[in-house]
Amino acid sequence: MAPVPPGIRFLASFNRDQWYRAFTFSLTFLLYTSFHLSRKPISIVKVMCVCVYVCVYKSNYKQLLGAMDYSFLCAYAVGMFLSGIIGERLPIRLYLTFGMLMSGLFTCLFGLGYIYNIHSLGFYIFVQVANGLVQTTGWPSVVTCIGNWFGKGRRGLIMGIWNSHTSVGNILGSLIAGYWVSSNWGLSFIVPGLIIAAMGIICFLFLIEREHCYVIGWRSKRLVPFLTNWNGTNGHKQLYHSYKQGDKYQNWDTEPLLPQDNSSVSVPVQQVVVVKSESEPSAISFMGALRIPGVIEFSLCLLFAKLVSYTFLFWLPLYITKTAHLDAKKAGDLSTLFDVGGIVGGILAGVISDKLGKRATTCAVMLLLAAPILYGFSMISEFGLGPTIGMLLVCGGLVNGPYALITTAVAADLGTHKSLKGNARALSTVTAIIDGTGSVGAAIGPLLAGVLSSQGWDQVFYMLMAADFLALLLLLRLVTKELTSANVVKPRSGSTTVE
């Protein structure tokens, strides 16, 4: 008999649960990639298209563009606080599908404004506000879903890799928007809108919300039930196997050994898995989530960290265009290096925090190192192409590393904190509070950049450095606790050390 190929042996070494975890990891990665892919075009087409096409008063176009960014981000920040509470009480798959389909609609509407010659600034601001609200369905949903499938072991590494969807989406969004920016900028929005809508349909068809959701399929009543080892999870203690034959349900354990008719043919029947569940704990309240130790500190830290990150997200292409004297497409392509650095920074932050068991300390060190890089960025026009590329990569890693760690591994740690006593229905609310607070900074940053850039780009980078130091200061209590506490988390646990 021919030997089994090594590739097949490798694939066969994974059990069903591992395949489901890998599938959920990959699917949620692609789902949120499409969210960021649809947000990026506005930063690429700003000056060349939107300000000329929409903003009549060119003398203050920077402030008007800042207001357009602010309309999206402010709606996103306000909606995020409500989204997590709503998401805890609705099926994740349906909630996320609705949000993605509506995001696709409003993203396409922005591009259709070019196709149908709509010159009303109010129209575009309305679309931005509506899109900001519906996009809040994404983050609490995908973090809750991934948290349901993966435990605390190596959570920093797993979520660091997974969170690279943010940078991947920004890169793809930049490339797609840059392709049409000079010819038909409406397509820079319509194509990403169609992509996120298509991913919404895929979400509806394939997303598995929790690890204890199982496929119900057709089986012969003579086959062994496909669900074998059941130890009980999330309050589910007893499992009963039954199958449906005609209009009657027959239990596998009490099935007669011989068929009741004279036929010896095994008839295919539908297997039904019935899970007897104990009463589930109620979803946590907003104030209850705030009382979890560490939520307030990390939320306020993220406010300033996300202010820095989103200022780069929305203004970096324009800054490169003005200071390096490149066209919109080349500036958009070069700005993707910031996101490439963000991918590496997010993974590195996760690995280090897993190894040390100190999430806050890891974030603080990266924030401290980011300050001089931000200062160097203010002199980018004096550098050549090589140093500029290196600075984009390093700055992206140090700025996005803490942001990625707080919104993923830290949020998952706090959403499953020991003070919750096993209540798994807090993860979405905690995630929404942390990311919602961070989104306030994301709204303020681009708006301030629009105002300060009129006085010179140096003022923008001074603002970014101040925000970076404030984020660092807000973590000092937790850092001190991590470094001095006698009850230090074991290095491989990767949980947040707050009591």
N, C-alpha and C positions, 0 to 999 in steps of 0.2 A: 504494500500500500504506500502511496506517495506521501512524503512527510508534509505536515501542515506548514504553510508559509509562516515565517516569523511575524509578519504584519498581522495575520489573522489570529495568531496566538496572543499577540499584544491586545488586540481589540477584544478577544474573548476573555481576557483577564479581568475586565471590568464587569461588575454586576449591574443589575437594572437600575438601582438607586444611583450609582455613580454616573450612568449614562443620563439619567434624568437631571442630575445636578449639572453636568456639563452642558446639557441642552438648555436648561434655564439660565445658566451663566451666559451662554452665547446669545440667547434670544434677548434677554434684558440688556445686554451690552449693545446689541444692534438697535433696540428700541430707543434707548436714550441717546445713542449716536445720532439718530434722526432728529431728535429734539434740538440738539446743538447745531446740527447741520442747517436747520431752518432758521436759527437765530443769527447766524453769522453774516448773511448777505448784506444786511443794512450797513455794516462797518466797511464793506468793500465798495459799495456804490454811493457812499455818502456824498463826497464832494463833486465827483464828476457828473453824477446824474441827479440825485435827489435834491441837492441844494439848488441846482440850476432849474430843475423842473418844477419844484414845489415852492421853494422859498423866494418870494419876490424881492425881499429886502436883503440884498447880498452883503450889505455892510455889517450885518449882525448874523450871518448865516451860521456861525459856530454856536451861538446861543440857541438858535432855532433847532439845529441838529441835536444839541444837548437836550432840548425839551422833548424831541421825538424819542430819543433814547430813554429819557426819564419817564415818559408816558408808559412805555412797555415795562420798565423795571419797577416802577412804583406799583402798577397794577399787579405785577408778579409778586412783589413783596407782600402786599395786602392780601392777595388771594391765597398765598402759601399758608398763612396761619389758619385759614378756614379749610384748606384742602386736606390737610392731615387729619383733622377731626372728621371730615366727611368720609375720607378714605378708609378710616377704621370701621366704618359702619356700612360700607358697600363692598360688593365683590370687586377685588382688585382688577381682574381681567376686564370687566365691563366698564369700570371707571376709567381705566387707562385707555381703553379703546375709544371711548367717547372723547377724551381729551385729545388724542392724536388725530382723530378725524376732524375735529373742530380746529385744531392747530393748522392742519393742512388747508382747510378752507380759508382761514384768515391770512395765512402766508400767501396763498395764491391771489387773494383779493388785493394785497399790496402790489403785486406784480401786474395785475389786471388794470390798475390805475394808470400804468404807462400805456398799455394796449389801447384803452378807451379814452386816453387823453384827459384824465381827471386831474385838475390843477388845484384842488382844494386841500389845504393843509389839514383842515378838520377831518377830512376823510381818512387821511393816513394816520392821524393821531388816534382816531376811533379804532381803526384796524389794529394799531399797536396795543391799545388798552385791552381790547377783546382778546387778542392773541396772548398777551401777558397773563390774563386770567385763566384761560384754558390750559396754558402750558404748565400751570401749577399742579396739574394732575399727575405729571410725570415723575418727579423726583421721589415724593413719599411712596408712590406705588412700587417703583422698581427697587428702592432700598428695602422696603418691607418684604418684597418677594424674595430678594436675594438673602435677606436676613433669615427668612423662614427655611431656607435650604442649607445654609452654611452656619456652623457653630462658631465658637470663639477661637478655636485652634487655628493659628495662622491667618486670622481674619484680616490683619493689616496687609499681608502680602496678597491675599486673594482679592480684597477690595481695592488695593492699590493698582493691581493689574486691571481689574474690572472698571475702575473709575477712569481709566485712560480713554473711555468712550467720549468723555468731554472734549479732550484734545483731538481725538480722531474726527469727531463731528465738526469741530472748528476748522480742521484742516480741509476736510472734504467740502464744507460749506464755502471756504475761501476759494478753493479751486473751481467749484461749480459756478460761484458768483463771478469770479474773475474771468471765466471763459466767455461770458456774455456781457460783461460790464461795458465794453466799448461799442457793442453793436445793438443789443436789445436788452437793457437792464431789467425789463419786466420778467424775462425768463430766469434771471438770477434769483427771483423769488418763486416763480411758478414751479420750476423743477424741484427745488427742495420741498415745496408744499405738497406736490404729488408724491414725493418719496415718503414723507412722514404719514400721509394718509394711507399709502399702501402698507406701511409697517403697522398702522393701526388695525388693518384687516388681518394681517398676520398675527398680531397680538390676540385678537378675538378668537382666531382659529386654533392657536397652539399654546398660549401661555398657561402653565401649571402653577397655581398660586402657592401651594404648600406641599411639603414633602409627603404628607399622608393622603394626597389625592391620588387615586389609582384608576387605571384604565379598566373599563368594564367591557368585555368582549364576548364573542361567541365561543362556546366550548362544548365538547361532547361531555355528557354526564358521566362518562367512564374515565375522563381525564382528571388528574390531580389538580386541585385549585392552584392558580398561578401565584397566589399570595400565601407564602409558607411561614416565614418567621415574623411573628407579630408580637412585639413587646409593649405596645401601647405608647402613643405620643400625644402631646398636647391635650391631655385629659381623656383620650380615647382608650378605654381599658379592655373592652371585650369586642371580639370580632365573630360574626356569624356568617357562615358561607351558605348560600342557598342558590337554587337555580329556578328558572321559570319555565314551566312546561304547560302550554295552553294558558288557562286562566288561573292555574294554581301554582303556589310556591312550595317547593320541596326543600327541606333542610338536608345538607350533605350528610350530616351525622345520622339522621334518622331515615335515610333513604332505604327502601327495601333492597335486600341483596339481589333478588330476582325481579325482572320486570313483571308488572301485574297483567300484562297481556301475553299472548303466546309468541310475540315477535322477539327475535333475538338480535334485532338490529338496533344499534345505538343511534338515537335520534339527536341531532345537534340541538342544543338548548342554549338559552341566553343565561350567562352567569351573572348574578347580581350580588354585589358585595354590600352588606348592610353593616354599618359601623354604629355601635351603640355608644353614644357620647354622654358624658356627664355634663352638667350645666356649665357653660363657658363663662369665664369672668367678663364683667362688663368693660367696655372701652374706657380708658383713662380720660379724665377731664383735663382741660387746658392748665388749670392751676395745679392739678396733681402732677402733671408732667414737669412744670416749672420747679416743683419741690424736689425733684430727683437731683442728688448732689452732682454738681458739675455742669448741669444744663445751662445755667445762666452764664457762667464764665466762658464756656466754649461758644455759646451763641453770640456774646458780645465780641469775643475775639474774632469770630468768623465775619462779623459785620465789617471790621476794618480790613481783614484779609481779603474778603470778597470785593471790597471797594477797590483795592489795588488790582486784583485780577480782572475785574470787569472793565476798569478804565483801560487796561491794555486791550481787552477784547474788542471794545468799541472804537478806540482811538489810535491804536498802534499803526494800522495801515495809513491813516491820514498823517500821523507824525512822520513816518518813514517817507511818505510822498513829499512833505514839505521840507524836511531836513536833509534827506539823501537825494532829493531831486529825481525821483523815479516816477514812472507812470503808475496808474492805479493798479494795473495787472501785476507788474513786477513787485510793487509794494505789498500787494495781497499775498503773493507767493512767498516773499521773504518773511512776512509776519507769521507764516505757518511754523517757522522754526521755534517761535515762542511756545507753541503748543507741543511740538516735539519734545522740547525740554520739560514741559509740564508732564508728559507721559512718564519720563524717566524719574522726575522728582516725586510724583505720586507713588510710584512703585518703591522707590528708595525710602521714602518716609514710612511706608507700610512695613517694609522689611526691618528697618531699624527699630521701629516701635514694637514690633513683635519680639525682636531679639532682646531688647532692654525691658519690655513691659512698661514703658513710660511714654504714653501718647503726648502729654502736655510738654514734656521736656524736648521731645523730638520736634514738635511744632515750634517751640521757642528758639531752638538753635537755628533752624532754617529761617525764621523771621529775622533773627539777628544778622545772619550772613547776607540776607537780601538787601539790607539798607545800603551798603556801599555800592552794590551793583546798580541799584536804582539811581544813585548819584552819578555813576558813570554813564548811565543811559542818557542823562541830560546833555552829554557832550558827544552824542553819537555822530554828529555831523563832522567832527574832527577826526574820526576813525576811517580806516579803509573798510573794504567789504569783509575781509577776513575777521578782524576783531569784532565787527558788528555781528557777524554770524555767531561767533563764540559767546558774545554777551547775550544775544537773544536766547540761546540754548540754556545758559547758566541762569539767567534771570527767570526764564520760564519754569525751570525746575524748582528754584527757591521760592518763587511766588505761589505757584500752584501746588507745591508739595503739602504745606500746612492746610490749605483750602481743601485739597482732596482728602486728606486724612480725617479732618474734622467732619466733613459731610458724609463720610462712609463709615469707616471703622469706629470712630468715636461715637457717631450717632447710633450705630448698631449696639455698641457697648452700653450706652446710656439707656437705650430703649429696652434692653434686657437686664437692667441693673438689678442687683440682689434685693433692693428695697421694694421692688415690684412683686416679690414673692411668687415668681413664675408666671405672672400675667403677661402673656405675649402680645396683648392688644394695645401696647403703648408705643410700639416702634414707629408707626406712621406718624403719630402725633408728635413725638419727640423729634423725629426727622424734620417735620414741617416747622417746628418752632426754631430749631437750629438753622435750617436753610432759609426760613422766612426772615429771621433776624439778619442773617447774612445778606439777604436780598435787599434789605433797606440800605446797606452799604453799597450794594451793586447799583442801586438807583441813584444814590447821592454822588458816587464817584464820577460817572460820565457827565452828570450835570455840572459838577464843580469843574471838571476838565474843560467843558465848553466855555465856562465863564473865565477861568484863569488863563486859558490858552490865548485869549485876546491880549493879555498882558505879557505874553512870552511863555514858551514851553518850560522854562526853568521853574516857573511858579507851579506848574502841574506836578513836576517831580518832587518839589519840596512838600507838596500836599501828600503825595504818595509815601514819602519817607516818614512823614508825621503819622500817617495811618498805620504804617508798618510798626513803628515803635509803640503806638497805643495798643495794637494787637498783642505785642509782646508783654506789655505791662499787665494786661488783663489775665495773662496766664501765670503770673509770678506766684500766686498763692498755690495753685495746683502743682507748679514745678517744685516749689519748696516742700510741699507735702509728699511728692513722689521721691524726692531726694533724701528726706529725713525720716519718713515713716518706717517703723520697724516691720510693718506688715507689707513688704514689697511683693508685688506680683511676680510669680515665677516667670523667667524669661520667655518660655514658650507659650504662655497662656494668652498674651496679647490683649488683655483686658485693660480698661481704663482704671487707673488707681485713684479713685475718689470714693470717699466714704460718706 
